[in-house]
Amino acid sequence: MTDLEQILSQTVFAGGANVPFGAMAADQARARADELRAAIGWGPTARVAPVALAWRELTVTMERDAAATVSELDPDVIAQLAPRLWVIPPGGGLL
């Protein structure tokens, strides 16, 4: 399995269920961004802000590129965003 296939097959919680990252639609990504943004506060929860921002960036990118699902995006974009979204661990560490 290639790195891209591994990224796209990772499950993400969206809309009350786990879905493969590659199958996520823009509305699911937007809901994830909104959910994370609502969790931002002070102290430890402030660390959620960059992740919420990355999910918002994914949504904007999908809308701009008219991608129905994440898998329709440019593979380089997917690879760059995946660690920032915590779909895969940043820096190659374990979750």
N, C-alpha and C positions, 0 to 999 in steps of 0.2 A: 504494500500500500504506500502511495506517495505521501509526502507531507501535506499536500493540498487535500488529498482524499481523507487523511486523518483529521484535518481541520474541519472539513465539511461534514464529516460523520460525527463529530463531537455533539453530544446532546446539550441543549440549553433549555432552561425552564422558561416557557412563554405561554401565556394564556391558560394557565392551570395545568399544563402538561409539558413533558420533556419532548422536544423536537430536535431533529438533526439541524445543526447550524446552517448547513447548505440549503435546507428546505424553508428557512425562515423568510417570511414576507416582510415588506417594509412596515406594515402596520404592527406586526409582532415586535420588530426591532424598536419601533417608536414606543410601544407600550413598555418594553424593557427599559428604555432610556427614561421614560417618565417614572416608572417604579423606582429606579435607582436614584433619580434626582430627588424624589420625595423622601428618600432615606437619608439624604445628606443633612448633617447637622454640624456640631462642633466636636472636638476631640477625635476619637477613633473613626467616627462616621464621616468625617471630612475626607477620609481617604477614598471614599466612594465617588467623589466628584469627578476625577479623571476617567473613571470607568463609565459613568453616566454620560460624560461628554463624548467618549469614543462611540457609545451606542447611538448618540444623536448624530455623530459624523457618519456612521454607517447608514442611518436612515436617509440623511441628505444625499449621500452618494448613490444609494439605491434609487431614490427619486430622480436624481439628475440623470442617471444612466438608464432609466426606465427598466430596471431589473425587477422582475416579478419575485425572484428569490435571491438569496445571497450567492448561490452557486452560479448565477448569471453574471456576477461581477468579474472584473479582471483578476486573474489569480494573484498578481502582485499586490493589489489592493487588499485582497482577502488575507494574504500572508502578513501584510503590515498591520492590519487592524486586529487580527485574532489575538495577539498577546495583550493588546491594550483593552480588549473587551473581556479578557480573562476567559476566552474560549479555550485557549491553550495557556499554560503557565508562562508568564513573562520570564525571560532569561533561562528558559528550559528547566526550571525547578519543578518540584512536585507540588501539586495543589494540596 
